């Protein structure tokens, strides 16, 4: 029986077995040659041992380059299955797939979540990965049908630029990540030392905020200043502002106990604590919100704290070495024999754009009355800073807590993202680009992907989806060829099982990589200890959640949070 149909104790056993098998068989290193490694140097200074490097180096002290900025994405499928789909890059046309299968006919909400859940995952993704792109002039033209209503003569998109390969290499292309691969809150702090330095006050370890407690605005771009501001919109501005404030609050806690610490020590330790808190929120709050199956809440809490619980671990510290009983956090690190990196398949299954609505209603916290209704382009880019200057942060968060994101599935892709113009003038259909990127980067199509993750392929279009209309649309678009169905199409089309907000096929990659992001990182394993974090820092991570963060920085939100147990689920309306 599949895990989601089993009682929780049996489901947990099956999930652990699944994760262990995926670790053994679905991790592949693309570095060529492999990264050099050796012994751990003696007398490592605190600046390396006790704080994350901005560029991601020195997480593994025996292999300093592992997971750093510029290191390649790994793979979750064998390398010989990851060559670009050269002969079928445009078959069927990515634009046809977008128009026929992705276009939002009417907004379908995910009523178990609030809109903060959509903003959160984009905020996390910006910490994890990006890809280097060519210029538009060196791009490719996505085919347009004769009846296409696209206003331009062409839809030209940049190529993904491969990392240079050694002479004579016969491997498929691999791609370097301009972000570090570690879960280090680089979206807040930056991945480049110059950017990181520009965000600091130089006093008390703190980050810059303006006189209103908001992120400063770049006078040239009109966009807030933060570690990573690509695809900037109001949801990101809210979260970046909040966790910049949280960093500064942690600095105050540390400075009160360690008054002799200098700016660098306060900054480095506060950043370490803040990143761990964000990772914990994602693990034990966001994930169970989007996957509200009862087993997931237990499993994610077990990933973080272990099944034994804090009290028993305090009595029996030996449990900390057990990943299942003591949790991954605080257990010994393990790369499973494969150099740590994020993977291209991980990137693909996190394409969750249907979560974003096209229209946003902003409300007053005091009485739930409407302030404004705006379309997605008017809450993005330079418009974002204008919004934070005229709508209070408490009203913005309340509005997101009251609103629903979109359900993940076909025919629910944001229309504004299908007709997107970047600040640099690029004009494209993001859904079409999403389809093209998987083919370009050699991500297997849906049935091949399932086989490589040891799930049985779907044997028919009827097995692919129980929606008869979608079934016939997919059949027409893909010329009745089930093997040609793209990964994103299959993930969005599949029937969602009770308690799962996304495909069980995508969930397999989550099971593997959610654990790996913690287990490989020494700051979540070997060095998750008071000598590095301080007792104050560990207590801050243990005692806080997204709800406590919101209450600390926006105490006026309390009426809307009354009775709310997870910040990513719908909040309580006020004024009624």
TARAHU-V323141 format. One record per residue. N is the residue number from 0. BURIAL is I if it has 24 or more other ideal C-beta (glycine too) atoms within 12 Angstrom, else O. Layout:
# TARAHU-V323141
[[N:BURIAL] [N:BURIAL]]
This chain:
# TARAHU-V323141
[[0:O] [1:O] [2:I] [3:I] [4:O] [5:O] [6:O] [7:O] [8:O] [9:O] [10:I] [11:I] [12:O] [13:O] [14:I] [15:I] [16:O] [17:I] [18:I] [19:O] [20:O] [21:I] [22:I] [23:O] [24:O] [25:I] [26:I] [27:I] [28:I] [29:I] [30:I] [31:I] [32:O] [33:O] [34:I] [35:O] [36:O] [37:O] [38:O] [39:O] [40:O] [41:O] [42:O] [43:O] [44:O] [45:O] [46:O] [47:O] [48:I] [49:I] [50:I] [51:I] [52:I] [53:I] [54:I] [55:I] [56:I] [57:I] [58:I] [59:I] [60:I] [61:O] [62:I] [63:I] [64:I] [65:I] [66:I] [67:I] [68:I] [69:I] [70:I] [71:I] [72:I] [73:I] [74:I] [75:I] [76:I] [77:I] [78:I] [79:O] [80:I] [81:I] [82:I] [83:I] [84:I] [85:O] [86:O] [87:I] [88:I] [89:I] [90:I] [91:I] [92:I] [93:I] [94:I] [95:I] [96:I] [97:I] [98:I] [99:I] [100:I] [101:I] [102:I] [103:I] [104:O] [105:O] [106:I] [107:I] [108:I] [109:I] [110:O] [111:I] [112:I] [113:I] [114:I] [115:I] [116:I] [117:I] [118:I] [119:I] [120:I] [121:I] [122:I] [123:I] [124:I] [125:I] [126:I] [127:I] [128:I] [129:I] [130:I] [131:I] [132:I] [133:O] [134:O] [135:O] [136:O] [137:O] [138:O] [139:I] [140:I] [141:I] [142:I] [143:I] [144:O] [145:O] [146:O] [147:I] [148:O] [149:I] [150:O] [151:O] [152:O] [153:O] [154:I] [155:I] [156:I] [157:I] [158:I] [159:I] [160:O] [161:I] [162:I] [163:O] [164:O] [165:O] [166:O] [167:O] [168:O] [169:O] [170:I] [171:I] [172:I] [173:I] [174:I] [175:I] [176:I] [177:I] [178:I] [179:I] [180:I] [181:I] [182:I] [183:I] [184:I] [185:I] [186:I] [187:I] [188:I] [189:I] [190:I] [191:O] [192:O] [193:O] [194:I] [195:I] [196:O] [197:O] [198:I] [199:I] [200:O] [201:O] [202:O] [203:I] [204:I] [205:I] [206:I] [207:I] [208:I] [209:O] [210:O] [211:O] [212:O] [213:I] [214:I] [215:I] [216:I] [217:O] [218:O] [219:O] [220:O] [221:O] [222:I] [223:I] [224:I] [225:I] [226:I] [227:I] [228:I] [229:I] [230:I] [231:I] [232:I] [233:I] [234:I] [235:I] [236:I] [237:I] [238:I] [239:I] [240:I] [241:I] [242:I] [243:I] [244:I] [245:I] [246:I] [247:I] [248:I] [249:I] [250:I] [251:O] [252:I] [253:I] [254:I] [255:O] [256:O] [257:O] [258:O] [259:O] [260:I] [261:O] [262:O] [263:I] [264:I] [265:I] [266:I] [267:I] [268:I] [269:I] [270:I] [271:I] [272:I] [273:I] [274:I] [275:I] [276:I] [277:I] [278:I] [279:I] [280:I] [281:I] [282:I] [283:I] [284:I] [285:I] [286:I] [287:I] [288:I] [289:I] [290:I] [291:I] [292:I] [293:O] [294:I] [295:I] [296:I] [297:I] [298:I] [299:I] [300:I] [301:I] [302:I] [303:I] [304:I] [305:I] [306:I] [307:I] [308:O] [309:I] [310:O] [311:O] [312:I] [313:O] [314:O] [315:O] [316:O] [317:O] [318:I] [319:I] [320:O] [321:O] [322:I] [323:I] [324:I] [325:I] [326:I] [327:I] [328:I] [329:I] [330:I] [331:O] [332:I] [333:I] [334:I] [335:I] [336:O] [337:I] [338:I] [339:I] [340:I] [341:I] [342:I] [343:I] [344:I] [345:I] [346:I] [347:I] [348:I] [349:I] [350:I] [351:I] [352:I] [353:I] [354:I] [355:I] [356:I] [357:I] [358:I] [359:I] [360:I] [361:I] [362:I] [363:I] [364:I] [365:O] [366:O] [367:I] [368:O] [369:O] [370:I] [371:O] [372:O] [373:I] [374:O] [375:I] [376:I] [377:O] [378:I] [379:I] [380:I] [381:I] [382:I] [383:I] [384:I] [385:O] [386:I] [387:I] [388:O] [389:O] [390:I] [391:I] [392:I] [393:I] [394:I] [395:I] [396:I] [397:I] [398:I] [399:I] [400:I] [401:I] [402:I] [403:I] [404:I] [405:I] [406:I] [407:I] [408:I] [409:I] [410:I] [411:I] [412:I] [413:I] [414:I] [415:I] [416:I] [417:I] [418:I] [419:I] [420:O] [421:O] [422:O] [423:O] [424:O] [425:O] [426:I] [427:I] [428:I] [429:I] [430:I] [431:I] [432:I] [433:I] [434:I] [435:I] [436:I] [437:I] [438:I] [439:I] [440:I] [441:I] [442:I] [443:I] [444:I] [445:I] [446:I] [447:I] [448:I] [449:I] [450:O] [451:I] [452:I] [453:O] [454:I] [455:O] [456:O] [457:I] [458:O] [459:O] [460:I] [461:O] [462:O] [463:I] [464:I] [465:O] [466:O] [467:O] [468:O] [469:I] [470:I] [471:O] [472:I] [473:I] [474:I] [475:O] [476:I] [477:I] [478:O] [479:O] [480:O] [481:I] [482:I] [483:I] [484:I] [485:I] [486:I] [487:I] [488:I] [489:I] [490:I] [491:I] [492:I] [493:I] [494:I] [495:I] [496:I] [497:O] [498:I] [499:I] [500:I] [501:I] [502:I] [503:I] [504:I] [505:I] [506:I] [507:I] [508:I] [509:I] [510:I] [511:I] [512:I] [513:I] [514:I] [515:I] [516:I] [517:I] [518:I] [519:I] [520:I] [521:I] [522:I] [523:I] [524:I] [525:I] [526:I] [527:I] [528:I] [529:O] [530:O] [531:I] [532:I] [533:I] [534:O] [535:I] [536:I] [537:I] [538:O] [539:I] [540:I] [541:I] [542:O] [543:I] [544:I] [545:I] [546:I] [547:I] [548:I] [549:I] [550:I] [551:I] [552:I] [553:I] [554:O] [555:O] [556:I] [557:O] [558:I] [559:I] [560:I] [561:O] [562:O] [563:I] [564:O] [565:I] [566:I] [567:I] [568:I] [569:I] [570:I] [571:O] [572:I] [573:I] [574:O] [575:O]]
